[in-house]
Amino acid sequence: MPQGRWITRPDHTRTTGAPRVLAADAATGGAVAHAGAVTAGTGKRQPAAALPNGGQNGDRGLADAPSHCMFIGFAPVRDGA
């Protein structure tokens, strides 16, 4: 069974889980910081969620191209993320 579909091409054949790329303590620190953006930052007005969640938004105004923005979110936020 495919594990995660980062790519939607039909030739995507990865069948193993994603490798850990961060130590657990680093992942937890990042998750906690992103949870803070939701609970105390720009996301604090969102309704209470069923799962602890984290996220980050950003935008970029460019002088010679259209401006753009992004949002990334994830749940649950837990130890050893």
N, C-alpha and C positions, 0 to 999 in steps of 0.2 A: 504494500500500500504506500503511495507517495506520502512523504512527510512535509507538509507545508508547500505552498505553491507560490514561491516568489516570482516564478516565471510561468506564464500561461501558454507557452509554446507546446505543441504536441510532442516534441522530442525531449521534454523534461523527464528525466528518468531517475532522479534521486529517490532512493528508498530507505535511507537511514535518517535518523534525527539530526537536527542541526548541531554542530559542534559547539561546545562552550568556548566563547572568545574572551570572556571577562571572568576574573576570579569572583567568587560568590560575594565577598565583602564589597567589591567595587560595583557589582550589579545592584546590590542592596542599597548602597549609597546613592546611586543614580536614580533608582526607583523611588526612594524616599524624597529626594529633591524634586522629582517630577510630580510626586503626589502633593508636595507642598504648593506647586503651581496651581493645582486644582483646588486644594482646600483653603489656601490663603492668598493666592495670586489672582490671575485673570479669570480663572474658572470658578472662583468661590461662589458665584451666584447660581451655579448649576444646581438643579434639584439633587437631593441625596441619591446616590447610586446604590444598587444592590451589592456591588463589589467595590472594595477599595480600588481606586484607579489613579492613574497618573497621566500626564500629558504635557505638551509644550507647544506653543504657537510662536510664529515669527512672521515678519514681513520684510520686504526689501523694496525701497523705492529706487528706481534706476533713472538716470537722466536721459538715456538714449534708447530705452526699451520699456515695455510695459512693466508696471510694478507687479509683484506677486506675493502671495502669502502661503503659509503652510500650517498644518496642525498634525501632530502625531499623538495618539493616545493608546493606552494599554490597560488591561486589567487581568488578573488581580495584582495589586501591589502586595508582595509578601517577602518575608525573609528569604535570602538566597535566590533572589529573582532570576 
